[in-house]
Amino acid sequence: MGQHPHGVDPHGVDPLDVDDLRPRVQKSLDAFVDGQLPSLGAISEDLLPLTDALVQLIAGGKRLRPAFCYWGYRGAGGADGDGIVVAAAALELFQACALIHDDVMDGSDTRRGQPAVHRRFASLHRSESWLGDPEAFGMGAAVLLGDLCLAWSDEMLSASALPVERLVAGHRVYDEMRTELMGGQYLDLLEQARGGGSVERALRVARYKSAKYTIEKPLHLGGVLAGADERLLQGYSRYGLPLGEAFQLRDDVLGVYGDPSTTGKPAGDDLREGKRTALVAMALETADPAQAAAVRRYLGDPHLSADGVETLRDVLRDTGALARVETLIERLLDEAMTALEAAELADDARVVLRQLAVAATARSV
């Protein structure tokens, strides 16, 4: 129950509660979505299930991206205010887009303990006895809702009422972030189709699909909204990139070994979806013929039993892949912490960013 090696008490104050950030982000999201309802309602009441699904989705989540944006802003000397909270909250709509589309591509059944959006709309189709294929309807509705979230995230950022010249700079960061994420998503799709490959390719997917838009680019967005100089932005990258990769590696481990009450997904769901993560790539590098055969047999089986999940878990552990990933997470966290200490930013932001780094890699938030 002692201190974390980096001097942070993992059982201390939740860094997402500093400055009441989490409830303020939720309040901003609720107000924005409520403000959009008249426009959708004027088109047709039939659109209301879309917003109902979105409201349920954005009611949960860790709020890591808004937190890194907000503290990137504060670290650059920006003062607390409603404008930066609204701008940071816009990242949750972008995240909603990514999650909805990711679940369609992966064929996921659940998200945050609830049916994934495409499953929700397939169920609606069946309950109403509509014509056509319920699954195709669900996927179509999910793609459209994800697109709507993407459009609204941009609109919400613009509505933050921050200085125009800062918003112009912020939109450039936002544009880069969206391009990187879509590129990373395609690389992930490609890896599944190719059956996976090297650890290096898996880590490249992790960097662009998750690491950059989870930590580095939110920090940059907050920084430029506060007028950060290039030196500080580079410091944010030296902190944010290794931390983002460590975050994704922890997510990969939780996708195999995590508690469903924490992850919001069934145990071993990443194995059923056949995700070609760095964890899997590392296992295949050292697997013996029997272990490699087990991976080929079980990975990606949508009906994988609990025994099959345990077999794959054993392979990942016995090949040393799990230990290698844990070691890599620690190395990346050390690299991020060293960069954070060297960066020239406000001390209150440094303290919270240190806590966020530990929380993100231990996944205590």
N, C-alpha and C positions, 0 to 999 in steps of 0.2 A: 504493500500500500504506500510505498515511498515515492520519491520524486522520479520522474522520467529521466533517462540519461541526459536529456537536453535541458534539464532544470525546470520542467513544466509538470505540475501536478495533474495527472490525467483525471483525477477525481475532483478537481477544483471547479471554479466557475466556468460554465459553458461559454466559450468565446463568442458563440452566436447570440448570446444574451446581452453582451456588452452594448451599451447605448440602446437597449431594447430593440435591437435591430430586427430580430425575427418577427415579432408582432407588427412592427412598422412596415416591413416588407409585405406581410400578409394584408395589412390594411390598404396599402397602395395597390396591390393586385386586385383586391376586391372592388375598390373604388373604380379602377380602370375598366374592369370587365363589366361592372354594373353600368358604366357610362356607355358601353358599346351595345347594350341590349336593345335600346330603342331603334338603333339602325338595323339590327338584324330582325327585330320584330316587325319593322315597317316593310321588310321584304316578305316575310311569311312567318307565322307562328310555328311552322314545321321546322324552323331552324333552331328552336329552343333546345331540343335534345343535344345539339352540338355544344351549346354553352353550358348545359348541365354537366356534360361529360368533362368539359374543361375545368369548371369550378371544382369538381370532385378531385381532378388530377392535381390542380395547383394548391389544394388544401393541405397537401403533404409535401415532404421533401426536406432536405437538410439545410437548404439556403446557403450552400457554400459559395456559389458563384456571386450572388449579391454581397456576401460578406467580404470576399476578396476584392470586389470592385469598391465597396465602401471604404475598406481600410487602405486600399491603394490610393484613394482620394485623400483620406485623412493623412496618410504617410507623406503625401506631396504638399501638405499644408492646407488642404481644404477644410473649411469649417463645417461642422454638422448642420444639416438642414433637410427640409422635406425634398428639395430638388435632387440631391444625390441619392436619397432613398428610392425615389421614383425611378431614377435612371438605373440604379442597381437592380431594382425589382424587375425591370424589363428583361433582364437576363433569365428570369424564371419562365417567361413566355417563350424565349428562345430554347431553353432547356425542355419545355413541354413539347415543342415541335420535334426536337431531337428524340425524345423518349417515344413519342407516338409513332414516328416513322421507324425508329429502331425496332420497336415491338412488331411492326408489320413485317419488316425484313427478317427478323429472327423467328417469327411465328410464335411469339410469347403469349402465354395465356393470362398472365397477371402482371400488374404493375402497382407497387406500393400497397400490396395486399388486396387489391381490387381487380376485377376483370380488366385486361388491357382494352384500349379504346376500340380496336377493331373487333374484339370479341363482344364487347358491349353492344355495338351496332349490329353485329350478326344476330345476337339474341333478340334485339328489337325487331329485326326483319322477321325472324321466326315467330315471335309472339303476335305479330300483326298479320301473319299469313300472307305476306306480300309475294309478288311474282319474282322469279329468278333465284339466283344462288345467294343464300344468306352470307356466306363467307366473302364472296366478291363484293357484296354491298358493304359489309363491315370494313373491308380493306379500303374501298373507295372513300367511305365516310372518314376513315382515319387519316388518309392522305390529305383530304381537304381540310380537316380540322388542324392537322399539323401545319399546312400552308397558312391557314388563318392565324395561328399562333406566331408564325414567322413574321407575317405582315404586322400583326399587332405589337410584336416586340419592338419593331422599328418605330411604330407610331407612339408607343409608350415612352421610349427614349426621347423622342422629339418633344413630348408633352411635359418633360421634366422641368421646363422653364429655367434651365441653366443658361448662362451667357451663350449667345449664338455662336461666337467664334470658338468657344470650347466644345459646343455640340458638333460643329463641323469637324473638328479634330476627332471627337469621339466616334462619329459615324465612320470615319476612315478605319479606326480600330475595329469597329463592329463589322464592317464589310470584310476585312481580312479574316476575322474570326469565323464568319459564316462560310467563307470560301474554304478555309482550312478544315472546318468540320465536315462539309459535304465531301471534300476530297478524301478525308479520313474514313467516312462512312463507306464510300465506294471501295477503298482499299480493303476494308473489313469484309465487304461483300465478296470481293475478288478472292481474298484468302480462303473464305469458306468454299467457294467454287473450285479453287485449285487444290483443296485438301490440306492447306497449311504449308508451311515451309520453314524457313530459318527463324531463329530467335530474333535476329536483326529485323526481319520483315514484320514479325509480330510486334516488336517494340516500336517500329515506325507507325504501325496502325494505332497503337496505344497513344503515341505522341499526338497524332493529328485527330484521332477520333475523340479523344478525351482530355489529354493533359493540357493542351494549349487553350482550349475553350473553357476548361474548368478553373484554371488558376492564372496562367500567364496573361491571357488576353483580358479577363476581368480586372486584373491588377493594372494593366495598361489603360484600359478604359477609364477606371477611376483616376489614374494618374493624369491622363491628358485632360480630363474634365476639371482637374484642379490646376492645370498649367505646368505639369511636371516637365523637367528638362530631359534630354536624351540620356544623360548619365544615370538618372534615377530609373528610367524605363529599362535600361540595360541591367541595372541591379535587380529590378523586378523579374526580368527574364532569367537571370542567374539563380534566383530563388524559385521562381514559379515553374520553370520547365522540369527540373529534376523532381520537384515536389509533385507536379502533375503526373509524372510517370509513376512515381511511387504510389500515388492515389489510385491510378488505374490498375497497377499490379495488386494492390490490396483488394480492389474490387474483383479482380480475377480469382484471387484466393477465396473470397467470400462467395463467389458464384459457384464454387465447388464445395467448400466446407462450412459456409455460413449458416447461421440459424435463421430459418424462415421468418421468425418473429422480428428479426432485425432487418433482413434483406427485403421482405415483402414478396418473396418469390419462393416456390417450392425448393426443397433441398436438392442440390445437384442440377438445377435447371440449366445452367450453362453447358453441362455435359449433354443433356438431352438436345439442346439447340446446336451442339457441335461446334462451339466457339473455339477458334484456333488461336488461343492466347499464347503469350510467352511461356506460361506455366506448362502448357501442353507441348510446345516446341522444345522446351528444355528436357521434358520427360522423354520425348522421342529421340533426342540426341544420344541418350545413354541407355535406352531401353534394350533389353535382350529380346530375342525373337518372340518369346511367349508374351512379354509385356507389350510389345508393339502390336501383336495380333489382338490383344485385348482392347487396345485403343482403337484399332480398325473396326473391331466388332461392335463395340459399345458406343463410341463417341458419335453423337448425332442421331442416336436412336430415340425418336420422340416418345416411345413407349418404354423407355429404360426403367427397369425395376429398381427397387431399393438395393437389391443385391448387386445389380450392375453398377449402380452409383458407387457402392462400396468397393467394388473391384477396381474401378478407375481411380478412386481416391487412393487405394493402396499402391497402384502403379505410380501415381504422381509423387507419393511419399517415398516409396522404395527406390525409385530411380534417383532420388536426391533433388528432384525438381522443386519440390515445396521448400526445402531448405535453401536452395539457390535463390529462389524468389524472395524469401524472407531476408536473406543477406543483402540482396540487391535493394530491397526497400530501405533497409537501414543505411546503406551506402548513399543512396539518393537523398534520404532525409538529412544525413550529415552534410552533404553537399549544399542542400538548400539552406540549412541553418547557418553554415559558414558564410554563404552569400548574404543572408539576411543581416548578420552582424556587421558585415562590411558595408552595407548600403547606407547612404546618408538620407535618413528619413526620420520623421517625428517619432520620439520614443514611445508614446502611447500606442502608436500603430505597430511598432516593432514588437511590443509585448503581445499584442493580440495576434499578430501574424505568426509569432512563435507558437502560440497556443493552437492556432488553426492548423499549423503544419502537423503537430502531434495528433490532433483530433482527426485530420484527414487521412493520416496513414494508419492510425489505430482504429479508425472508423468508429469513434465514440460519439459522433454527431450524425 
